[in-house]
Amino acid sequence: MAPPLQGITVLELGTMYAAPTAGRMLRDFGARVVKVEDPRVGDYARHWTPQHEGLSIGFARLNAGKESVGIDLRRSEGRDLVRRLAARVDVVIESFRPGRMEEWGLGYDVLSAENPGLVLTRVSGFGQTGPYRERPGFGTVAETASGYAFVNGWPEGPPTSPPFGFADSIAGLAAAFGTTTSLLRRTATGRGDVVDVALYEPLMFIMGDVILNYSATGYVQQRVGNGSGSASPRGIYQASDGHWLAIAASNQSIAMRLFDAMDHPEFREDPRFATNQARLEHNDELQQIVTAWVAARPRAEVLADLDAHEVVAAPVNDAADIVVDPHFRERTLVELAGTVLGPALVPGPVLHLDSYAGPVYDGVPEIGEHTAPVLGELLGISGQELAALDQAEVVGSNPAHAA
C-alpha cells in the first residue's frame, strides 16, 4: 500500500541533528523532504566526522533520500524564495534560534497567511517561550539541563553524557510526532499549527520519575552505575570470553528464575535475597555472586541458560555484533545504497506498520543537487531565472544535476 505520508511535502530548514532527524522520520513514512542548505558549505553536518571518502557518516544516515536545494537565507532574495516555497508545502521544519525566523520575515504569521494549513515545526535549545528561549543549545546542554547527565555514570565518577546525539535524536522523534499530530488535526480543521520542541524537554520527560520523586519526597536520585536503584540484581556482567551481557531481574518472578538458572534455588528462601527490598539491602553481596557466576563461562552459554529459564537478559552488542545478528538483519537494518559507503547497513524506521513495507534508502544528495528541479516544479522558475539567481549567488545548484 502507499506510504501513510505520501503526498506530504516537507521543507526542511533545520541543520545538524535534531531537526534533520525529524525530517528523516517523516521521509521514512513517505513524505517528500526538500532540504534547504547554504549553497556553498551546506548543512554543517556534512563536515562531521567520521567520514568515508568525503561523505559524513552522520549526515548520510539522516539525509538519505532527501532533496537538496541551495538557497542563501542571508539574502533577502533567498528568504523570499523560502517564503514562496513555504506557501506550496505542508510542513516547514526549522532549528534557528527563537526569533530568527521572525527577523527574516518568515514567522508563522507571515507563512500561515499565505498557507493556512501549514505546520511549522520548530526545534531549539530551550523552546520558543520562557526565560531561556534565546539561549543557544546543543544536545550536550540538553542532556545536562534535563537532569539526565547527573544520574548517568558511577557514584565515584562525574556526571556523564553519551558519545552520540542522544538528546537530539529524542527531540527529533518528538518533533516528528508533533508534526504528524498537527497534520492529523489539520484533516479535521483545515488549519495548520506551530510545533514547539525544546531539545531538553523530551529527555526531561524520560527523567520524569526522578523529578516526581524529588517533588514528592525530597530525594535526589544519585548515580548508581549499571544498577537501577529500584531492583536487584540488575546490571552488566563480563563472561569468561571477555564478552559482556546484561541481566535485568526487575521483578520477583524473574529474580527467582535467575536463582534457579544459577543453581541456587536456596536463595528463594534466603532472608538476604527472598524479596526485592532484601536484595537491595544486600545488593553488593548479591552482585558479587552474579558476577562470579557469569564470569565462569562464555557468554553464549550463560545466555542460553538464562533464556532456558526465561530470565530477561541480552548480550551487550557492539556494531559488529549488530550487523550479523539475524533478528536485526530481518527486522531492523536496511541497506543504504547509491553512496561511497555502500552497500552499507543502517537502522531503518523506528516502528513498523502492517500496511507499509518501509522506505528505500538510496543516495545522499549533494549540496544543491535538486535546486533546479524543485524551484522549477514548485515555483515555476525557468532556467534563465535560475541562472540569474545563481549568478547573483542567491541560490546554488549542482551543475551535474541542473539540466
N, C-alpha and C positions, 0 to 999 in steps of 0.2 A: 504494500500500500504506500501511498505518498507520505513523505515525512510530515510530521504534525505541524511544523512551522513553514512548510512550503508556501511561497507567496509573500512571506515577510522579508522586508529588506531592512538591513541594519547599517547605519552609518557610524563607523567606529572612529572616534576622535581620541580614544584613550591610548596611552602608551605604557611601556614597561610590562606590568604583570597583571594586576587585578582586573582592570577594565578589559584588556585583551582576553583574559580568562573567561569573562562573561561573554564576550563575542564568540569565543570558541564554543562555549556551551550552547549558544543559540545556533551556531553553524552546525554543530553536531546533530541537531534535530531539524535541519532543513532550511534554516534561514540563509538568505544571501547576505554576506557581510562584506561591506565595502570599507576598507581601512584607509583613512586619510593620514598621510605621512608627510613629514618635511621632505621636499623634493630633492634635497641634497644629501642629508645624512639619514633620513628615515627615522623610524622608531629607534630610540636609543637601545632597545633590547637587541637590535641587530648586532650590537657591538659587545654583548655579553660573552663571557667565557663559561664553559668550554666551547670551542669552535672546531669544526672539521671542514677543511678546505674552504675556509672563509665563510661558512654558514654557522650561525649561532645555534647550538642545540636547543636552548630555551626558546628562542624566537621561532624556530621551526615547529616545535611542539604546539605552541599557542596560536600560530598563524597559518598553518597549512590549510589550503582551500579557500582562503580569503582573497579578495581582490584589492590590489594596492593602487591608490590614486595619490599622486604627488601634488599637494597644494600648500603654498606658503601662507599660514594663518597670521603671519606678522604683517602681511599686506592687506589693505582694505579690499582689494580686488579678490584676494583669496578667501577672505571671510565672506564676501558676497557670494562666491561660488558655493561655500558650505551652507549658507543660508538658503540658497536655491535648491541645493541637494536635500536639505532637511525638509523642504516642502514636498519632496517626492518619495520619502521613505516612511517606514513605520516606527523606527526606533533610532534614536541617537544615543550613543554611549560616549561619555566624556570623563576625563580624570584630571582636569585642571584644578588649580587651587580655587576655592569658592570665590566668586565674584569676577573671575577672569572672563567667563562666557558673557556676562552682562557688560563688562567693559568693552568687549568686542561687538556688542550689538547682537549677540546670539543667545540672550536669555530666553527662558521658556515663554515669557510673554510675547516676545517677537516671533519665535518659531511657531508657537501654537496659534498665533493669529493667522498665519498662512496655512497651518496644518493642524486643525483642532484635534485630530486623532493621534497626534504624535506622542510617543512615550519617550521622555528624556531620562536616561539613567545616568546618575551622577555618582562617581566614586571618588572619595577624597580621604585625606588622613583622619579628620575628625568630624566630617559631616558639614552640611550647609548651614547649620544653626549651632548656637551655643558659644561660650566664651572662647573656645579653642578653634573655631571654624577656620581662621586664617592661618593656622599653623601648618607647615608642611609635614607630611607623614609618609614614611615607608613602612614596610612590613615589620622591620625590627622594632620600630616605635610602637606599632600596634600590638606586637607580642609582649612588650613591656607594660604599656599603658593598660592593657586588658587584664593584667594580673597573671597571665599565663607563664611568663618567664620566671616569676617569683616562685611558683610551685614546681617548676621543671628543673630536675637535677638532683644532686645528692645533698644530704644535710650539711656535709662538710665542704661542699663546693659552692660556687657562685650561682645566682640565677642564670638560666641558660635559654637561649633562643635556638631554634633549629637551623641547620645549614641549608635551607631551601626556602622557597616562598610560601610559607605556611599560612600566615595571616592573609597574604594577598590572594591565595587560592580560595580560601574560605570566603573572603569578601567577594571574589568573582562569582562563586556559586550563588551567594546571596543576591548579588546583582542580577544574575540570570533569572533566579526565582522571582524577584521583584518585577522584572521586565515581563515575564510570561504572565504573572498575576495581573499586571496592568493591561496587557493585551487581551486577556480573558474578560476583564471588566469592560474594555472598550467594545467588545461584541454586543454588550447589552446597552451601553450608554452612548456609543459613538465618540466618546471623549477620551483623550489621552490622559497622561498623568506624569508626575515627576517622581522618580525613584531615587531616594537619597540614601546612599550606603557609605558609612564610615568604615575605614579599614579595621578599626579595633572592635567594632560593635558585634559582628558575628562571632568573633573569638571570645568576647566577653560573655555572650550568650552561652557558649560552651562552658565557661567558667562559672555558670550560674549557681551551682550548688555551693561552691566555695564562698561566693558573695552572700548568698542567702544564709548560710551557716553563720557567718560573722554577724550579719544583721540581726539574727535571732538569738545567738548565744554569746557573741563576742570572741569566738575562737578564730584565730588567723591560721589558715592552713599553711603548713610548712612543707619543705621539700622532703620527699620520702624515697628518692631513688626510683627503683622499678616496682616498689610496692604501691598499694592504693591508699593505705592508711585506714581502710574500712573493711578489708577482708584478708584472710591469711589461710594457706600460703598463696602468694601471688608474686610472680617475678620472672626474671630471665636467668637461665642457668646454662652452664657450659658442659657439654658432653665430653667423653674421653677422646674423641677425634678432633677436638678443638672447635666444633660447631656449636651454635647456641640454639636454645629453644625457649619458648615461653609457656608457662603454666598459669592458669587462672582458676583457682579453686574458690570462686567468688560466691558460692552458696554452700549450704551444709551438705547436700547430697553429693556434690562434686568432690568436696573435701573427703567424704567417706569413701568414695570410689578411688580417689587418689591413694588413700592409705591401703586399700586392697591391692592396687597396682604395685605399690611399693613393698608388698608382702608384710605389712604392719597392721593387720586387722585389729590388733590390741589397742591401737591409737584411738579407735572409735570410742572406747570406754575410758581412756586415759584422761584424768581431770585436767591435764595441761592442754589437751587438744580436742576434747569432745565437743566443744562449742566454739563458735567463731570468736566470741569475746575472750574465751580462754586462749585460743590460738593467737589472738592479737597480743595478749599479755605475755605470751611465751614465743613471740614471733621470731626473735633472733635464734632461739634454740631450734625451732621447727625449720627455719630456713637453712640452718646448717645441715640438718638431716636430709632435707630435699636436695640441697646442693651436692652432698656426698653421693646420694643415690643416683642422680643424673650423671655425675662425673665418672661413675664406674663403668659406663657402657657407651658405645657410639650413639649418635643422635637418632639414627633411623630405628634402632632397637628400642630406645626409650619411647619414641613417638608411637611405635607400633603397640607397645604395652599400654600406653595412655589411651590410644584410640580404642583398643580392645575393651578397656574399662570405661569408655565414654567420658573421659576426662578432657576438659577444654584445654587444648594445647596446640602449638603450631611451631614450625621452625622459624627462626629469625633469619629471614631471607635477605640476601644481598641481590644486586641487579642480575648477577649471573644465575642465581637460583631461580629468579622470577621468570626469565625468558625461556627456560627449559621446562617449567612446571606445566604439566598437561592441562590442569584446570584453568590456569591463567591464559594459556595459549588458546583454549577453546572459547573462553567466555570474555576475557578482558583485554587482551593485547590485540592490536590491529597493525597492519602494515602501513608504514609511511613510505610511499614510493615517489618516484619522479624527482628526487633530490640527490645531492652528492653524498647523503648519508646512507642511501639505501640500496636495496630494500632494507628497512630497519623497523623495529617494533616500538610501538608507543601505546600507552594506555588509551583506550577508546572512551566512549561516553560513560558518564558516571552512573547511569541507570539504563535499564532495558525496558522496551515496550514490546508487547507481543505483536503489535501491528506494524512494527518498523524494524527493519534489519540493521539499521545504522548507516553512518556515512562512509564514504570513501575518502581516504586521506592521500591526496595525490598532488604534490608540488607545493612549494613555498614561494609566494610572489616576490619578485624583485621590486625595488623601490620604483613606484610609478608605472608598473607594468600594465595596469589597466586604466591609466588616466584617459587615454583617447576613447576607448570603447564605452567607459562608464559615463564620461561627460557628454559623449555623443548620444548615447541612448537615453539618459535621464534628463539632460538639459538641452539636447538638440544642438550642441556646439559643433560647428563644422571644422573640418581640417584646417581651414585658413584661420579661423578664430583661435583654434588650439595653438597653431604655430605662433600667432601673435602673443598669446598668453605665455607660451614657452619662452619666447624671445624676451619678454618682459620679466621673466623669472617668477611669475605668479604661480605657474604650475611646472611640473617636471614629468616627462614621460620617457619610458624606456624606448629608445629608437627601434629596438628589435621587435617591439610589440605595438608600435604606433600606427601601423597600417590598418 
